[in-house]
Amino acid sequence: MTVPHLVTSLTGPILELESQILLSQPSIEHWLRGKWQEHTSPFYASVDLRNAGYKLAPVDTNLFPGGFNNLAPEFMPLCVQAIMVAVEKICPDARGVLLIPENHTRNAFYLQNVASLQSILRQAGMKVRIGTLIPEITVPTPLDLPNGSKLLLEPLVRKGNRIGLANFDPCTVLLNNDMSAGVPAILRNLEQTVIPPLHAGWASRRKSNHFAAYDEVATEFAALIGIDPWFINPYFGVCGEIDFQERTGEDCLAGWVEDILARTATKYREYGIDQQPFAIVKADAGTYGMGIMSVRSPDEVRGLNRKQRNKMAVVKEGLEVSHVMVQEGVPTFEIVNDAVAEPVVYMIDHFVVGGFYRVHTERGIDQNLNAPGMQFVPLAFDSCCTQPDLDGNPHAPPNRFYAYGVVARLALVAAALELERTEPAFAVTA
């Protein structure tokens, strides 16, 4: 598979950053190994990156990744090897895995992701069956996939402190459901290992906590290789008193937008960057690109019209938004197939196993690409993002992709810290 051509002239500090990362590769890998001796890696994760030409930074980290079907087939052996390592750490004798996905039975793309994840686990030597939280599914139900195969969803069965399916008592429960609607009672207080842990879901998790942890990681990493941490770290702030429907908290939100724009403008002047700063306002919990807007002035968050307020007020599963994060906007100057694009890096345990470009033909360089109409281009990471071309062309794709893999792994370290510090406060639903 060929690597998609990056139609961009990266002539700013990002090239200096890439060079610094390449020169520091032995120190970086040693430092990362030390982090994984101190902290437990999330079971799996995906990280959305933005490459601005002068900055390379994560803008979102998903602990329940739903795009394994978008990975190039060449990466399946890497996924299998990494998942073997991950499962052996948690349950060395694991032979049966219960996979619990989202309730998206009409989303064929997501169902293909579930099928891909099931295939990876099976190739790793595990028996895998899929249990569903959908109450309407009371008998084993096959679902058709676009490639002609079928996916079998089965109703969950709980006995005491164990959960399984009919004639299936698994060692491990693997969640591919981010618990946006809260943690169901059927998953509480299980004696089996549940991965990721329940407090990794959006019932407990906050993006601002993740980026607070990332700020620590980025600062330490920047000191290690001798760079300004701003080159890999977006500014952010949190407003916890917003009600978009009642139009309260607008001054709090506008104040944070003004602060982030001002701090970004200062950095732009420091490094001679001829761009207009912008900020991203996003719900502090939730996923799927919901509850996000791009602004260039604090006035834009005052007096939002009804359509804008409705868009921001509710996210996945009808969760009402009361806390928002204001994040420095990082434009993307990556172009794939004549459309703006951003790389998404996938990891299992602490290994980079591949990725893809999220592409959107109707969005600009300063907009959220995780929106209806997006497409995915499999990204053939040369040597899986971890083996740069130190002896050949310094501008070769493996070097850029190695930088992607390094920054994604920084976000993974931050996720590990975040989970250690998150109290397992669950919202029980019937």
N, C-alpha and C positions, 0 to 999 in steps of 0.2 A: 504494500500500500504506500502511495506517495504521501509526503507531508504536504498539507495545504499551504500554498504560497502566502506568505504574509506581505500584503501590499502596503508596506509602511516603511518610512525612512526613519529608523530609530537613531537619531544623531545626537540626542541629548544625554543627560547623566545616566540614563538607563543602561547605555553601553558601558559606562564606567562602572555601574553597579554590577553588571554581568561579569565584567573583567575582574572586579574585586571578589565576586563570589567564586569564580573559577580559580583565582590565585589562592583563595582560602579554602579550597575544597577539603584538604585533609583535616584542617581545624574544624570545619563545619560538620563533617561526618563524625568526628570524634565528639564534638559538642552534642550532637543529636543522640549519639549512642548513650552518652551520659544522662540525657534527659529521659530516655526510655528505661534506664536503670532506676531512676528516681520516681517515675510516674507511669501509670498504666495507660496505654494507648486506647482510644475508643476502638470498638470492634471494627467499624468502617465509617467513612466520612467522604464527603465531596466538598471541594472549596471552589467558589467562584472567584476568579482573579480578574483584575482590570489592568491592562498594560497601556499606560498613557504616553509612552515614549520617554517621559522624564520620571516616571514612577511606576512601580509594579507592586500591587497591594491586593490582599484579599478583601472582598466586600461582603461575603456571606459564607458561612460554614454550616453544612447540613449533616446532621448525625444519623439521618435515616435516608440515605441516598436512594433515589428512585429512577436512575437512568443507566443501569448496568446493560440494558439492551442497546445503548448508544455507543458502547465501547467496541473498538475494532476486534474482530474474531482473534487476531493475533495475540491479544492480551489475555485470553481465557486461561492459558497455562499459568501466567503470572497470578491471576486471581485465585486459581485453585491452590497454588503453592502458599500464597499469603493466607488464605482462609484456613488451610491446614494448621499453620502456625497459630493463628488467632484462636481456633477452637481448642487446640491442644493446651493452650495456656489456661483456658476457662474450665474445660471439662475433658481431661485427657482420654477418657473412655467413651466420649460421645460417639454414638452410632445413630441415634435417632434425634432429629431436629424438627421441631414444630415451627413453621414459618407463618407469622401472622402479618398480613399485608394491610394496606389501606382499604377502604370500602369503595374503591373506584371500579366497580364492575363494568362500567360503560366506557372507561378510558382504556382503549386497546393498547396504547403505548405503555401505560403503566403496567398493564397485565403482562406485556412482553418483558418488562423489567423483572417482574416476579418470576416468570419462567426462566429468565437468564440466571437469576440468583439461585433458584432451585437447581438448575443444571450445574452451576459452579459447586454447590454443596454436594451434589451427588457424585461429581467427578472427584471430590475430595474424600470420597469413601463413606458418605453418610446417607442414611435413609431419611428422606425429607417428605413431609406431607404438609399441606397448607390448610390452616384453620382460619376461619373468618369470624369477625365480630358483628357481621351483618345479621340482625335478629331474624330477618325473613328467610334466611337460608337455614333450613332445619334438616335437610338431607343432603348427601353429597351431590354437588351441582357442577357439571362440566361447563366451562366457558370456552367459546371458540376464539382462537387467536388469528391475527391476519395472515400468519404463515401457514395456516391450515392445521396446526396442532391444537391441543386442548389443554386447559388448566383446570384442575379439579379442586374446588373449594369445598371444605367440609365443616360442619358445625362443631364448635368447641364443646368439650365435655370436661367438667371439673369434678374431681373426687377428692374431698378433703383439701389438702394443700398442694395438690398436683393438678395440672391441666394437660389435656391431650385430646385425642380424637377416639372414635370408636375403634377398639382393638389397637390403640397406639398410645404408648406411655413414653414420651420422649425424655431424654436426659436434659436437653437444652431448648429454650424458647427464644427464637430469633425474631425480633420485631422489625418490620419494615413499615411501621405505622407510627407517626410522630406524636400521637396522643394530643392533637390539637383540641379535641373536645373533652379532654380530661382523661384520667386513668380509670377504665371500667373496673367495677368490683371484681369481676371474674379473673383479673390479672393481679389482684392485690394479694400480698402475703403468701406467695408461692415458695415452696421449698426447692423448686428447680431453679437453675441459673437462667436469668432473663437478661438477654443482651440485645441492644444497649440497655442499661438500667432504666427503670421507669422514670427516674428523675432527669433523664436526658430528653424527655419529651417536652412539648411546649406548655404542658400544664405547670411545669416548674421552671423551665429554661427561659433565659432572657438574652437577647442579642447583646445588650449593653454589658452584661457580665462577661460574655465571650470576648468582646473587644477590650474590656478592661484587662482581662488576662493576656490578650494578645499584645496590648501595650507594654506589659512587663516583658514578655518574650522578645518582642521586637527591639526593645531598648537594650536588653542583654545581648542579643544577636548583633545589633549594630555596633556595640562596643567591641565585640569579638572580632569583627572584620573591618572596623574603622570607617563606618559610614554614618551619615545623618539618618536616624531612624525614620524620619518623615518619608524617605524614599520607599519604604515598605509598609508604612503605617498611616491609615487615614485618621484624621481628627474625628472626634465624635462627642456628643453630649446627649443627655436624656431629659425629657420632659414628662413628668409623671402626673400631670394634673389636667390632661386634655379630655374634652368631650366634644367630638366633632358635631354631634347632633344638637347639643345644647349650646354650642359655640362658646364654650368656656375653655380657658387655658391658652387662648391664642397669643397673649402677650408672652407667656412662658416659651411657647414654641418659636415665636418670632425672635425672642431674645437669643435663643440657642442658634437659630439660623444666622443671625447677625454675627454672633461670636465665631461660628465655624467659618463663615465667609471671610471675616476679617483676618483670622489666623492663617487661612489658606492664601489670601492675597499677600500677606507678609512673606510667606515662603515663595510665592511666585516672584515677588520683587527681588528676594534674596538670590534666586537662581536664574533670573532673567527669563522667566516663562511668560510668553505672550498669549495668555489665555484668560478668559473671564471665569472666576471661581463659581462653582455651583455647589449646592448641597442636596443630599438625598434625605427625605423625610420618610421613615418607614416604621411600621408597627414593631414594638420591641419584642413581640412574640408572634410566631406564625411563619408560614412559608408559602410557596407557590407563587411568589411575586405579587401577593395581594397587599393592599395597604401601603403603597409606595408612590411617592411623587418627587419630581425634580424641581428645585426652585433656585433662582438666582438673586432673590431679594427677600428680606423679611416681610415686605408688604404682600408677597404672594401667598403667605399663610394666614393673612388677616382677611376676613370677609370672603372665605371660600364660598362658591356657589353650591347649590344643593347637590348637583351631580358630583362635584369634587368631595363634598362632605360625606356623601353616601359611600363613595369609593374608599375613603380613608377610615370610615367608622367601624367597618366589620371586615374580618379576614376569614380564613378557612374555618369551616364548621360553624360559622355564625358567631365566632368569638369577637366580642366587642373590644374595641381598642381604647385603652385609657392611658397607656404609656407609649410614647414614641421615641425613637432614637433619631437624632439628627447627625448624619455622617457626611464628612467631606466627600464631595463628588469626585470620582476618579474617571476621567473620560477614557474611552477605549479608542485607540487608533489602529486596531487590528481589523483587517478587511479579508473576508473569505467569500468567494463567489459573489463579489461586488456588493456585499452587505456587511454592516458593522458586526463585529464578533467579539466574544470573550472566551478565554479558555476556562474549562472546568476540569479540575484534577481530581481523580478518584484514588482513594487509599483504602486498603484493608490492613488492619493492625497498623504498623508504622511504615508499611511499604507503599510506595506509589505504584499503582497497577495499571494506569492509563488515564484516558480523558477524552474530551471532545470539545469542539467549539460550539457554543450557543450562538446562533446566527439569527438576525432579525432584519428583514428587508425594509421594514417600515419604521424603524427606530433610529434615532440619532446617536452620536458618540457620547452624549451626556444623559442618556436615558436608560432606564431599566430594560434589559433584554429578556428577562424572565416574564414573558407576557404572551397572550394568545397570538399566534402567527409565527412563533419562534420555530427554528429548525435546528437540527443537530448534524454536525459534520464530524465523523470519527477522526480522532487526532492520533496519528501514528507517532507517539513519543519515541524517538530513537533511544534505544537502550533503557526504556522505561523511566526516562527523566533523571536517572541517577548516575549515568556514566557520560560525562561531558567529553567533547573532543578537545583534549588538552594539547595535542600535537599538530592538529591540522588547522583548518580555517577557523579563526576565532569567532567569525560571524555565522558559523554553521548552525543549522537548526538544533542539533543536540545541546548546544550551549544555552540557547534561549530556553529550551525545554528543561534543561537542568535547573535554571533559575526558577522556572515555574514550580518545579518539584520541591525546591528548597523553601520557597515562600509558602507553598501549600503545607509543607510539613511544619513550618512555624505555627500556622493556624491550627494544626493538629495538636501540637504541644499545648497551645492555648486552650483547646477544647478539653484536654486531659486535666489541666489546672481548673478549668471551669467546672467540670463534673465533680472534682474533689471538693469543691467549695459550695456546691449546690445542695441545699437541704431537700430531702425527698418529701416535699409537701405536695400531696396528691389531691386532685379534685375527683372524688368518687362519683361516678354516674351509674344510673341503674342499667 
